[in-house]
Amino acid sequence: MVLSEVRNNGIYHVRQLHDGAGDIHRHLENLGFVPGEQIVVVSRIGGNLIVNVKGSRVALSSELAKHITV
């Protein structure tokens, strides 16, 4: 399932990154979204997500979250 569809407070692991352009893939990797990495969905605000990844809180648009399979 993609990250934009998960529940709040759930613990997930990144399985795969999907994108049509390499820039999105590289940006997500730079934020810490790499296969095998644990992430926790903290909250949703207006369709956007706040997640903990590698000890940091990161805000993701729902469009970016659709590129991450957990």
KOLDRENPA-367305 format. One line per field, with one value per residue (C-alpha): residue number from 1; residue in one letter; x, y, z. Coordinates in steps of 0.1 Angstrom, whole numbers, padded with zeros to 4 digits. Example, Ala and Ser with C-alpha at 12.3 -4.5 7.8 and 13.67 -1.06 7.14 Angstrom:
num: [1, 2] $
residuo: [A, S] $
c1: [0123, 0137] $
c2: [-0045, -0011] $
c3: [0078, 0071] $
***
This chain:
num: [1, 2, 3, 4, 5, 6, 7, 8, 9, 10, 11, 12, 13, 14, 15, 16, 17, 18, 19, 20, 21, 22, 23, 24, 25, 26, 27, 28, 29, 30, 31, 32, 33, 34, 35, 36, 37, 38, 39, 40, 41, 42, 43, 44, 45, 46, 47, 48, 49, 50, 51, 52, 53, 54, 55, 56, 57, 58, 59, 60, 61, 62, 63, 64, 65, 66, 67, 68, 69, 70] $
residuo: [M, V, L, S, E, V, R, N, N, G, I, Y, H, V, R, Q, L, H, D, G, A, G, D, I, H, R, H, L, E, N, L, G, F, V, P, G, E, Q, I, V, V, V, S, R, I, G, G, N, L, I, V, N, V, K, G, S, R, V, A, L, S, S, E, L, A, K, H, I, T, V] $
c1: [0000, 0012, 0020, -0009, -0033, -0020, -0033, -0020, 0004, 0011, 0046, 0056, 0087, 0095, 0094, 0099, 0099, 0080, 0083, 0083, 0113, 0145, 0144, 0115, 0132, 0164, 0145, 0127, 0160, 0176, 0148, 0155, 0128, 0150, 0139, 0138, 0136, 0111, 0086, 0058, 0028, 0023, -0006, -0025, -0033, -0054, -0044, -0007, 0012, 0037, 0060, 0089, 0118, 0154, 0147, 0132, 0097, 0091, 0060, 0049, 0023, -0002, 0013, 0048, 0034, 0019, 0054, 0063, 0052, 0051] $
c2: [0000, 0036, 0059, 0082, 0054, 0044, 0051, 0076, 0063, 0032, 0019, 0010, 0001, 0016, -0011, 0008, 0043, 0049, 0079, 0090, 0114, 0107, 0140, 0129, 0096, 0114, 0139, 0112, 0093, 0125, 0129, 0094, 0074, 0044, 0007, -0010, 0023, 0024, 0053, 0064, 0084, 0111, 0130, 0142, 0179, 0188, 0156, 0161, 0138, 0143, 0113, 0104, 0090, 0086, 0105, 0136, 0148, 0153, 0169, 0153, 0163, 0136, 0136, 0128, 0102, 0083, 0076, 0056, 0019, 0006] $
c3: [0000, -0005, 0024, 0016, 0025, 0060, 0095, 0120, 0147, 0126, 0123, 0087, 0067, 0033, 0007, -0025, -0041, -0073, -0095, -0130, -0126, -0108, -0090, -0068, -0060, -0050, -0029, -0010, -0004, 0009, 0034, 0047, 0028, 0017, 0015, 0049, 0068, 0097, 0096, 0119, 0107, 0134, 0119, 0089, 0082, 0052, 0034, 0041, 0064, 0092, 0097, 0118, 0097, 0109, 0141, 0123, 0116, 0080, 0063, 0030, 0006, -0003, -0038, -0025, -0002, -0032, -0044, -0012, -0009, 0027] $
***
